[in-house]
Amino acid sequence: MESNCDYTKAVFDHFQNPRNMGEIEDADGVGTVGNPSCGDVLKVMLKVDGDKIEDVKFQTFGCAAAIASSSMMTTLVKGKSLGEAKKVTNKDVAAALGQLPPIKVHCSNLAADALQ
C-alpha cells in the first residue's frame, strides 16, 4: 500500500486534478508504454501544428505516481517544439513533481518514454 507521507503536494495535486487527461481522436502522434512489473500503462496523444505541440492528452491506468507523472509531463511539453519536448527526461518529470519515492521513480520513466 502507498503511504501518503511519501508524496509531495505537487504529486497529490496532479493525481487529484490531472491536467490534460483524455483523448485526442485525430492525434498526429500516439505513444503507449507499460510496465509489466507494476501493471501501469500510459498512452499519450499529441496534436502538432508545424513543429509545435498544440495539444497533448494522456490516459493512464496505474497508481497515483503514474497518473501524476503523466499529468506533469503534459504540462512540461504543451506549447513546446517537438525538439524541446524530446529533451524532457524522467528526471525532469520527477523534479517538477518535487521528486518521487525511490520505489515510484519508474512512473516518471513511463511518462518520458511514452512521449518519445
N, C-alpha and C positions, 0 to 999 in steps of 0.2 A: 504494500500500500504506500502511496506517495505521502510525504509529510509536507504540510503547508509551510513549515518553517524553512524549507529548503528553497523556496521560490521568492523571487523579488516582486515588488509591486508591479513592475512592467510585465512580468510573466503573467501574473494574475489578471492584469488589465487586458492584455492581448488574448488571454484564454476566455475571459468572461465577455469581452466585447471585441471579437475578432474583426480585423479590418479586411476588406476585400474578399470575404468568403462568398463563394457562389460559383457560377459557371459563365463562361463566355461561349455561346453556341457557335459563333463563326470565328473562333480563335485562329490567329496566324501561327501560333506555336503552342504545343502541349508537351509537358514533361510529366512522367509518372515514375515514382520510385517507391520502394517498400523496404522495410527492414524485417526479415524473417525472424530475427531473434526476439523482437518485441511485438510484431504484428502491425506496426504503424505503416500506413500507406498515404502518400501525398500525391495529388495531381495539381499541377499549376498550369494555367492558361494565360497566354499573352495576346494582346491586340496591339499591333505595331503600326505606326504611321511613319514611313521613311525609315529612320534609324532610332525613333523614339518610342518607348513603351507608353502607349496611350492608356492602356488599362491592363490590369493583372488581377486574376481571381484564383482562389485555391479551394480545394476540397480535401480535407484531411480526416482520415479515420485513425485516431490514435489518442494518446494521453494529453494532458494539459500542456506539457512542454512541447509536444509535436504541433499542437494547434497554435500555441503562442509563437513558436519559431516560424511557422508558415505565415502567420499574420504579419510578424515583424519583417520577414523577408519581402513581402509585397510592399510594405511601406518604404523599404530601402530602395526598391527598384522602380516604383511607379514614377513616370515622368523622366526617367533617365534614358540615356542612349543604350543601345544593345551592348556596346563596348564597356560602358560603365557598369551595367548590370552583370556582365560576365565576370567582372572583378570581385563581385560580392562573394565572400567566403563564409564558411560555417563560423569562423571566429568573429566575423563582423556581425553576424546574426546574434550569436551568444553575447557579444559585448553590448550590443544595442539593447538586449534584454537585461543587462546587468549581471550577466553570467548565469549559467545553469549548473545544477548539481552535477558532479562528475558522471554519475550514472545516467544522466539525461543529455549529455553533450551530443550523443548520436542523433538526437532530434534536430539539432541545428544543422547537422550534416545532411539530413534528408532535405531540408528546405533549400540549401545551397545546391545540392545535387540535382534536384528537380528543376531548378532554374537553368542549369547548364544544358 
